[in-house]
Amino acid sequence: MEIGIDSFAATSFSNDKNSAINSTEAMANLLERIEHADKAGLDVFGIGEHHRKEFLDSAPTIILAAAAARTKRIRLTSAVTVLSAADPVRVFQNFATLDLISNGRAEMVVGRGSFTESFPLFGFNIQDYDDLFAEKLDLLLNIRANETVNWSGKFRPALHNQAIYPRPLQHPIPIWLGVGGTPESFVRAGMLGLPLMVAIIGGETHRFRPLIDLYRQAGKEAGHLPEQLKVGLHSLGYVANTKQEAINDFFPGYAETFTRIGKERGWPPVTMAQFNAQIGPLGALLVGSPEEVAAKILQHSNALGGISRLSFQMDNAALPQAKLLKSIELIGTRVAKIING
């Protein structure tokens, strides 16, 4: 199983003159964490895409390209690219360029995103949410398969014998489909034979098994080989030397972040009781000691019929850089070794 880290390049903003310094330091810290993950032996590092004040990841391929110059073996991916509000030609060109810079270590996870700011920002109608994604995914896969493209759709001008460059080093460059909880998304990924990245940020992980079964069945019926139908999990998590240390470090910032987001979405404030349920045996959060977290990952994998990749999202709890670096080290040197023997 591949083990990695995802980041949304979280930062802290205020209305004073130090805001720019905070952003500069946050970006430098993020690049240090990616370099540290590479040295710790982790397999992949992903950067999200948001267009909000509290995140610095509106241009993820630039961050990943900077990381490529500082790393040697770790794979570099998006987490996710909001394809519905992007131009597939530019998405492909950006990641093909990243693939050349990184000597064949680029990937992308494409999805529709969990926030909606990108739709009005780039002139799209949120009512076209699914149609935009389906059409743009079709174009992106067409570009990946063909150097010269002939294509037409509803939302973008047609392409007639249009060559698209550069071409990536990898052939094909990996494209994962990032999904939340809609059955249609799982079936679409299976029919296309794309590896699946499932974002599970709450609830009980085993409840996603019927959806993953839908994905695998759709892939089988479409004629795709089982090894094509990879399943990855994007999970909130944090590892410390002991479970209590992990809880003490992670809960305050986690509760603040998700209480704030919850106000936008009508969720109640986060409580310690809810948090304890989420870090329990069936809950989605991966918070604890290396041994506890590794055991829980293996349990999740078994409950879902086997997973190929697990990515920790840990920078949503406002943790200091030293604790994040230590957690990455523990994940790379202890959690991954337990899982993979």
N, C-alpha and C positions, 0 to 999 in steps of 0.2 A: 504494500500500500504506500502511495506517495503521501508525504506529510508536508504541509506548507502553511504559509501565513497570508492573510489578506489584510489590506489596510485601505481606509478611506481618507488617509492623509488629514486626520483630524487636527484642528488647531484651536486656539482660544483667541477670541477677539474682544477688544474693548473699544471704547470711544476715544482713548487717549493716543498720544503720539507713539506709544510702544507697540501698536498693533502690527506694523510692518516688521518690527524686530521679532515678534512672536511668530509670524509666518515664516520668516527666514530661518529661525531656529527650528521650527517644526519640520520644515523641509529637509534641513541638514540632518536632523535626528532620524527622519524616515529613511534617508539614504544610508545612514549608519546602520539602521536595523536590517535593511536588505543585505548589506555587506556582511553583517553579523550572521544572518540566516544562512548565507552561502557558506561561510566558514564553519558553521555548526552542522553542516551536512544536510540541511533541509532541501526538499526537492523543487519547491515552487514558491514564488512570491507574487501575489496579485495586488493590483491597484484598482480601486473602484472608479466610478465617474459620477460626480455630483456637481451641481451648480448652485451651491448654497454657501453662505458666509462661513459656516463652521468647518468646511472641508476645503482642501487645497488640490483636489484631484480632478479639476475640470479638463485637464489636458494630460491624461494618464500616460500616453505613449512617450511624452517628453520626460516624465519621471522615470519610466522604465528604461529609456535610452540612457539617462544619466546613471542608473543602476547597472546597466549592462557594462559600462566602462569600468565599474568598480568590482565586478563579480566575475567568476570563472565558470561555474557549472550550473548554478541554480536557474530553473526555467522562469521566465518572466511573462506574466499574463495580465489581462484586464479582469476586473471582478465587480461589476460587469461593464462592458461597453453598451451604452444605451442606444442600440441600433435604430430604434423607432424614430429617433430625432437626429440621426446622423446620415451622412452621405456614404453609402457602402463603398464607393470608389475611394474616397479619402480614408475610410477605415482600413481598407485593404492596403492602400499605399503606405499608411502609417505603420501598420504592423509588419508589412513586408520589409520596410526600411529598418524597423527594430530587429527583425530577424537577421538581416545582414550585419547590423552593428554587433549583435550578440553572438554571431557565429552559429545561428540555428537554434536559439533558445526561446524564441517568441511563441506565444499562444494568444488566443483571445477567447473570452467567455462573453457571448452576446446575449442580451436580454432586453426587457422593456423597462427595467428600473423600478425601484420602489417609491421614488419621488417623481413629481410631475413637472418640476420647474423647466425642464429642457424643452417641453412642447411649445409653450408660448415663446420661450427665448429664441427658438429657431424657426418659429412661424408655422408650427403644426397644430392641428386640432386634436385635443385629447379624445374627442369622440371617435377618431380614426385609430385609436390605440392599437388594436390587434391587426387591423388591415395594413397599417404602416409597417408593423414588424414583419408580418408574413411576406409582404412584397420585398422589403429591403433584405431580408434573409435570403430570399430566392436570388436576388441580384448578387449578394455577397458570395454565395456558393457558386454562382455562375462565373464570377470573376476568378475565384480560387481555382476552378477547373479549367478555365480557358484564358489564354493570353490575349486573344482577340474575341471581343464580346459583341453579340447581337442580342438585344434585350429591349422589351418595352413594358411599361407598367402605368399605373394610374397617378402616382405621386411624384414621379421624376421623369425628366425628358428621356426619350429612348436613346439607346446606344446602337449605332450601326457600324459594324466592322471596326470597332474602336479597340485599339491595343492599349492595355493598361500596364504600366510599369511603376516601380521596379517589381520584379518577381522575387519571392522569398527564396532563401536557401533551402528550406524544408519544402518538400513536395509530397503531400499537401501540408500547408501550415495548419496546425491544429485549431479547430474551431469547436468550442463547447457551447451548449445551449444552457443558459442560466434560467432556472424556473423557480416559481414560488409554490403555489398549491392548486393550480387549475388543471384538471385532467387533460384538457385540450393541448396544453403545452407539453405535457409528458408524451402524449401520443404523437405530436408533431416531431419531437426529437427522435422518437423511435422510428417513425416512418422515414426520416431523413438519414438515419444511421449515425447521428451525431452523439458524442459523449455528453452526458447530462451532469450539470452542476446544480444541486438542490440547496437552496438557502433555507435552513431550518434554524430560526432564531428564537423559537419558543414552542411550548407544547411538548408533546411526547413524540420522540423521533420515530418510534415504531409505527405510528399511525400513517406514515408516508409509504409504508410497504405496498398497499393496493395501487397507489399511483406509480410506483416504480415497477410493479408487475405489469401495469398497463404499458409503460414504456418498453419493457423487454418483449412483451407480446407483440406490440406494434412493430418493433424492429424485426422480430422473427418473421412475422407475416410479410414484411417488406423484403425479406431475403437477406438481411444483414447478419453477419457472423456475430456470435456472442462476444468475441473479443473487441468488436467495434462498439458495443453497447456498454461503455464504461459509466459508472455512477460515482460522482463525487459529492461530498457534503461541505457546505460553507456553514460553520458553526461558531457561535460566540464562545470564547474560552480564554482561560488564563491558567498558567501552571506556576506553582511556587513549591518550596521545599515540603510544606505540609498543607493539608486541606484548610486548616484554620487560618494560616498565613494568607493563602489564596483568597479566602472569603474576606478577610479583613482588608486586603489590598483592593479587591475588585468591586465589592458591593457598593461602596459609596458613589463612585463615579458612574457605575452601571445604572444605579437607581436614578441618579440625577439626569443622565442622558435620556433614558427611556421614559421617565416622567415628563421631560420636556417635549420629546417627540409625541408622547401620548396625548398631550394637550392639543396638538394639531389634528389628531385622529380620533379623539373621543375616548381614549383609553383611560382607565383609572390610574392613580399614582402607583408606582412600584412599591411593594412591601417586602419585608424580610421573609414573611411566610411564603409569598410567591417565589421569591428567589430560592429559598430552601427546597421547594418542590422542583424547581428547574435544575438544581444541581444534584438532585436525587437520582436513583438508578434509571428512571425512565425519562427524566427531563432532558431538554436539548442542550443546556449549558454544560460546557466542558471545563469545570473549575475545580481544582484540587491539586493533589500531589502528582508527580509523574506516574506513579504506579496506579493510582486511582483513575486518572484521566485515560491512560492507556487501556485499562480494563474496560472503561466505559466506551471507548472508541470501538474496541473489538466487539463489545456487546451490541452496539448500534449496527456495526457491519453485519453481524450474524442476523439481527432482526430484519435487516433490509435485503438479505440475500446476497450480501457481499458488496463492498465498495472499493473503488480503486484509488480514491484520493480523499483526504481530509484537510481542509484549510481552516485554521484558527483566525477568527476576527477578534483582536484583543485591544485595539486602540480606541474603543468607545467608552472607556472607563476613566479617562483623564489620568492615567498612571504615569509616573515619572519615567524618564528614559532609562534609568538604571534598572528599574524593575522590569520593563519591557525587554531589555537586552538579556536579563537573567532568565526570564521566561522562555525566550527564544532559544537560549542555550540549553535549558532543561528539556524543551520539546525535541531539539535536534539530537542531544546526546543521550537522553534517557527514554522519553516517550517513544520516539521513532524506533529505537533499538529494541524496546520491549515488543512493539507491534510486529516488527519485521524480523525478530530473532537475531 
